[in-house]
Amino acid sequence: NPVNQIRFAAKTTEGYVMADVSKLNSFPEGLSGKPSGQVYQNLEITVGDEKLGSSDFMEEAVIGFSVSIEWIESNDIDVDTIRLEHYSGDKWEKLPTTKVAEDTGRMYFESRTKSFSPFAICADTTSMSDELSTGISLTERAGQGTIPDNGDENPYGTHSKDNYRLLPVFVFIVLALLLLVYYIDKRK
């Protein structure tokens, strides 16, 4: 799945909210028009129930996604045009998208949206490839990327479950200190 992360700040407290990202082989039926440019992947992203996916629930969400350098090179893609498009109000809209990292096989991007629905990762082809203009292929340049090739590690630096393994120890220490303070206070 090309989506690496979804983050947002909710306007209301909803507790645990489930996000579902589905890769689609084609556009959902009933959509008018198609996204612009060449499509890398069609997606359906839902967060919680219908009300949670709207701007009434959140100010803005950030969707992190990646694109394979092999696809970029084989389709003569202009890297600066890679974007996420969102279907909203019976049309496709281009979302603000920023490249955030690159490794030996993928480029990582973030896009901002105000709601969830069908999405498409798109890009435009270029008449002159990046290799011709710079003399360096994307594969060669990727080795000089902004992050090392570290397998499955998330380039965004978000926390994995392994980072929370010390949480029970921390909770135990805090509780022990609270009991100690209570015991000392009671003896006075």
One Martini backbone bead per residue (centre of mass of N, CA, C, O) as a GRO file, in nm:
protein
  188
    1ASN     BB    1   0.094   0.037   0.025
    2PRO     BB    2   0.143   0.383  -0.031
    3VAL     BB    3   0.032   0.439   0.247
    4ASN     BB    4   0.193   0.549   0.557
    5GLN     BB    5  -0.004   0.798   0.650
    6ILE     BB    6  -0.236   0.942   0.900
    7ARG     BB    7  -0.303   1.284   0.998
    8PHE     BB    8  -0.486   1.448   1.274
    9ALA     BB    9  -0.696   1.704   1.414
   10ALA     BB   10  -0.946   1.706   1.626
   11LYS     BB   11  -1.232   1.887   1.736
   12THR     BB   12  -1.311   1.618   1.872
   13THR     BB   13  -1.378   1.366   2.094
   14GLU     BB   14  -1.350   1.004   1.983
   15GLY     BB   15  -1.111   0.843   2.027
   16TYR     BB   16  -1.092   0.568   1.859
   17VAL     BB   17  -0.978   0.572   1.513
   18MET     BB   18  -1.052   0.429   1.210
   19ALA     BB   19  -0.850   0.345   0.930
   20ASP     BB   20  -0.911   0.308   0.567
   21VAL     BB   21  -0.712   0.152   0.308
   22SER     BB   22  -0.786   0.126  -0.045
   23LYS     BB   23  -0.708  -0.041  -0.320
   24LEU     BB   24  -0.775   0.039  -0.661
   25ASN     BB   25  -0.828  -0.072  -0.994
   26SER     BB   26  -1.057   0.147  -1.006
   27PHE     BB   27  -1.294   0.355  -1.039
   28PRO     BB   28  -1.554   0.450  -0.896
   29GLU     BB   29  -1.869   0.451  -0.931
   30GLY     BB   30  -2.013   0.776  -1.020
   31LEU     BB   31  -1.781   0.929  -1.132
   32SER     BB   32  -1.679   1.234  -1.253
   33GLY     BB   33  -1.433   1.182  -1.415
   34LYS     BB   34  -1.076   1.233  -1.406
   35PRO     BB   35  -0.779   1.245  -1.331
   36SER     BB   36  -0.490   1.393  -1.380
   37GLY     BB   37  -0.290   1.229  -1.558
   38GLN     BB   38  -0.101   0.984  -1.423
   39VAL     BB   39  -0.179   0.681  -1.261
   40TYR     BB   40  -0.064   0.497  -0.985
   41GLN     BB   41  -0.315   0.519  -0.761
   42ASN     BB   42  -0.608   0.402  -0.631
   43LEU     BB   43  -0.817   0.534  -0.357
   44GLU     BB   44  -0.968   0.453  -0.035
   45ILE     BB   45  -1.051   0.681   0.232
   46THR     BB   46  -1.137   0.608   0.571
   47VAL     BB   47  -1.275   0.773   0.873
   48GLY     BB   48  -1.466   0.618   1.027
   49ASP     BB   49  -1.730   0.776   0.986
   50GLU     BB   50  -1.873   1.013   0.796
   51LYS     BB   51  -1.830   1.254   1.003
   52LEU     BB   52  -1.509   1.209   1.033
   53GLY     BB   53  -1.448   1.287   0.710
   54SER     BB   54  -1.487   1.587   0.782
   55SER     BB   55  -1.456   1.934   0.851
   56ASP     BB   56  -1.613   1.908   1.129
   57PHE     BB   57  -1.382   1.718   1.263
   58MET     BB   58  -1.151   1.870   1.089
   59GLU     BB   59  -0.920   2.073   0.954
   60GLU     BB   60  -0.668   1.870   0.880
   61ALA     BB   61  -0.496   1.641   0.669
   62VAL     BB   62  -0.227   1.399   0.648
   63ILE     BB   63  -0.084   1.230   0.365
   64GLY     BB   64   0.127   0.959   0.337
   65PHE     BB   65   0.335   0.875   0.050
   66SER     BB   66   0.444   0.649  -0.214
   67VAL     BB   67   0.686   0.613  -0.489
   68SER     BB   68   0.820   0.447  -0.739
   69ILE     BB   69   1.105   0.483  -0.922
   70GLU     BB   70   1.042   0.287  -1.146
   71TRP     BB   71   0.779   0.430  -1.237
   72ILE     BB   72   0.900   0.702  -1.297
   73GLU     BB   73   1.104   0.608  -1.516
   74SER     BB   74   0.910   0.429  -1.704
   75ASN     BB   75   0.707   0.708  -1.734
   76ASP     BB   76   0.838   0.986  -1.744
   77ILE     BB   77   0.836   1.149  -1.470
   78ASP     BB   78   0.758   1.444  -1.309
   79VAL     BB   79   0.832   1.487  -0.986
   80ASP     BB   80   0.697   1.780  -0.941
   81THR     BB   81   0.391   1.638  -1.013
   82ILE     BB   82   0.347   1.484  -0.772
   83ARG     BB   83   0.017   1.374  -0.648
   84LEU     BB   84  -0.285   1.434  -0.481
   85GLU     BB   85  -0.615   1.336  -0.554
   86HIS     BB   86  -0.955   1.460  -0.493
   87TYR     BB   87  -1.286   1.366  -0.449
   88SER     BB   88  -1.496   1.664  -0.480
   89GLY     BB   89  -1.780   1.789  -0.586
   90ASP     BB   90  -1.772   1.633  -0.874
   91LYS     BB   91  -1.443   1.650  -0.849
   92TRP     BB   92  -1.108   1.692  -0.917
   93GLU     BB   93  -0.844   1.767  -0.679
   94LYS     BB   94  -0.557   1.927  -0.613
   95LEU     BB   95  -0.315   1.866  -0.379
   96PRO     BB   96  -0.101   1.960  -0.160
   97THR     BB   97   0.244   1.869  -0.239
   98THR     BB   98   0.528   1.706  -0.071
   99LYS     BB   99   0.851   1.633  -0.064
  100VAL     BB  100   1.028   1.441   0.209
  101ALA     BB  101   1.163   1.181   0.061
  102GLU     BB  102   1.443   0.941  -0.011
  103ASP     BB  103   1.536   0.638  -0.166
  104THR     BB  104   1.634   0.365  -0.358
  105GLY     BB  105   1.293   0.305  -0.431
  106ARG     BB  106   1.164   0.579  -0.303
  107MET     BB  107   0.914   0.830  -0.275
  108TYR     BB  108   0.811   1.089  -0.046
  109PHE     BB  109   0.484   1.215   0.057
  110GLU     BB  110   0.267   1.508   0.120
  111SER     BB  111  -0.082   1.567   0.189
  112ARG     BB  112  -0.361   1.791   0.194
  113THR     BB  113  -0.682   1.762   0.370
  114LYS     BB  114  -1.050   1.796   0.457
  115SER     BB  115  -1.113   1.501   0.340
  116PHE     BB  116  -1.272   1.182   0.268
  117SER     BB  117  -1.210   0.966  -0.021
  118PRO     BB  118  -1.132   0.955  -0.318
  119PHE     BB  119  -0.808   0.874  -0.457
  120ALA     BB  120  -0.507   0.992  -0.644
  121ILE     BB  121  -0.203   0.906  -0.772
  122CYS     BB  122  -0.023   1.156  -0.952
  123ALA     BB  123   0.118   1.250  -1.283
  124ASP     BB  124   0.346   1.394  -1.502
  125THR     BB  125   0.491   1.405  -1.788
  126THR     BB  126   0.795   1.438  -1.967
  127SER     BB  127   0.977   1.539  -2.243
  128MET     BB  128   1.223   1.556  -2.037
  129SER     BB  129   1.417   1.391  -1.858
  130ASP     BB  130   1.607   1.407  -1.575
  131GLU     BB  131   1.858   1.272  -1.697
  132LEU     BB  132   1.906   1.473  -1.934
  133SER     BB  133   1.923   1.743  -1.759
  134THR     BB  134   2.151   1.618  -1.535
  135GLY     BB  135   2.298   1.320  -1.588
  136ILE     BB  136   2.110   1.187  -1.361
  137SER     BB  137   1.965   0.935  -1.235
  138LEU     BB  138   1.737   0.838  -1.005
  139THR     BB  139   1.895   0.592  -0.905
  140GLU     BB  140   2.157   0.744  -0.844
  141ARG     BB  141   2.028   0.970  -0.663
  142ALA     BB  142   1.903   0.785  -0.440
  143GLY     BB  143   2.182   0.721  -0.300
  144GLN     BB  144   2.168   1.052  -0.213
  145GLY     BB  145   1.955   1.068  -0.022
  146THR     BB  146   1.781   1.170   0.277
  147ILE     BB  147   1.761   0.855   0.323
  148PRO     BB  148   1.805   0.555   0.420
  149ASP     BB  149   1.807   0.218   0.352
  150ASN     BB  150   1.561   0.071   0.598
  151GLY     BB  151   1.334  -0.077   0.481
  152ASP     BB  152   1.046  -0.056   0.694
  153GLU     BB  153   1.108   0.210   0.780
  154ASN     BB  154   0.981   0.509   0.870
  155PRO     BB  155   1.051   0.828   0.731
  156TYR     BB  156   0.870   1.006   0.943
  157GLY     BB  157   0.915   0.908   1.254
  158THR     BB  158   0.708   0.742   1.357
  159HIS     BB  159   0.560   0.545   1.583
  160SER     BB  160   0.605   0.242   1.706
  161LYS     BB  161   0.538  -0.023   1.909
  162ASP     BB  162   0.834  -0.048   2.017
  163ASN     BB  163   0.835   0.242   2.162
  164TYR     BB  164   0.621   0.118   2.399
  165ARG     BB  165   0.771  -0.098   2.589
  166LEU     BB  166   0.834   0.119   2.838
  167LEU     BB  167   0.558   0.205   2.954
  168PRO     BB  168   0.512   0.010   3.197
  169VAL     BB  169   0.759   0.106   3.355
  170PHE     BB  170   0.675   0.399   3.386
  171VAL     BB  171   0.408   0.346   3.533
  172PHE     BB  172   0.530   0.199   3.775
  173ILE     BB  173   0.709   0.430   3.878
  174VAL     BB  174   0.486   0.637   3.924
  175LEU     BB  175   0.321   0.467   4.124
  176ALA     BB  176   0.546   0.430   4.335
  177LEU     BB  177   0.581   0.732   4.394
  178LEU     BB  178   0.292   0.785   4.488
  179LEU     BB  179   0.296   0.582   4.724
  180LEU     BB  180   0.532   0.711   4.875
  181VAL     BB  181   0.403   0.987   4.921
  182TYR     BB  182   0.157   0.881   5.072
  183TYR     BB  183   0.310   0.742   5.305
  184ILE     BB  184   0.465   0.992   5.409
  185ASP     BB  185   0.213   1.172   5.456
  186LYS     BB  186   0.072   0.975   5.663
  187ARG     BB  187   0.310   0.985   5.885
  188LYS     BB  188   0.280   1.306   5.959
   0.00000   0.00000   0.00000
